[in-house]
């Protein structure tokens, strides 16, 4: 459990970019919280051969060492996903999957960019015509309509709860709910209709989505299908704060100090684009960590 809920710098992502950012920010003598689940980092499963001065080490070993270093400099860790981010009065407030709320003066996004596909028939054909991978981006297009969310982790559950403010009916399809007890209780108490123990085999319609077919052959009439597999998409959450993406809407744009166009928000690693290399992630994490720490100190002084 956290002993404090307010930090100078919060870093989302526990890969090499996030860890390096945590190390450098903590060394600047500011309070640092790092959020995320180590096993979600692509480095966790990798065998490293082309990183400077490292040979024969697994990615998991590197992450463990990086975490120990960050903790040694005073950083705090919490293995939770972020469900919502807001900013007010020079502070960023983050709602986590266990119903904990934390805030910070500076925020670093270092989460990678993987977007999992469902693989169901009709998914590709109806992309942009009812199929979406981003609740925050597209919820407004489905006001007073029936929608369905696919997925079992915080991305899907958080997305389904968000859609209750827009859609007339929200269904959630998953094999099994894999979220914290607090989030599981919240979704089960809500108006979301949960279909657990099944999946979607097809998305059907004419010019746009009209229904989904479940694994048992039954169908549900919907006009929107939100595919949210994995953790809540932090890139989508920060775009709601005005963070600018590149022309292809894939990566977060930053300056040489890894600062975004929104004051106080920095980014590093794969979320900023290729090449997908540890060396790039570590370098950007270093710069972002220093920049975020300096920014937090200025805010603390009222500058």
Secondary structure, DSSP 8 states (H G I E B T S, - for coil): --S-SEEEEEEE--SHHHHHHHHHHHHTT--EEEES-GGGSGGGG-EE-SSTT--SEEHHHHHHHHHHHHHHTT-EEE---EEEEEEETTEEEEEETTS-EEEEEEEEE-----------BTTTTTBTTTEES-HHHHGGGGTTSEEEEE-SSHHHHHHHHHHTTT-SEEEEEESS--S-HHHHHHHHHSS-EEEET--EEEEEESSSEEEEEETTS-EEE-SEEEE--SS--HHHHHHTTT--B-TTSSSB---TTSB-SSTTEEE-GGGG-S---HHHHHHHHHHHHHHHHHHHHHHHTT-
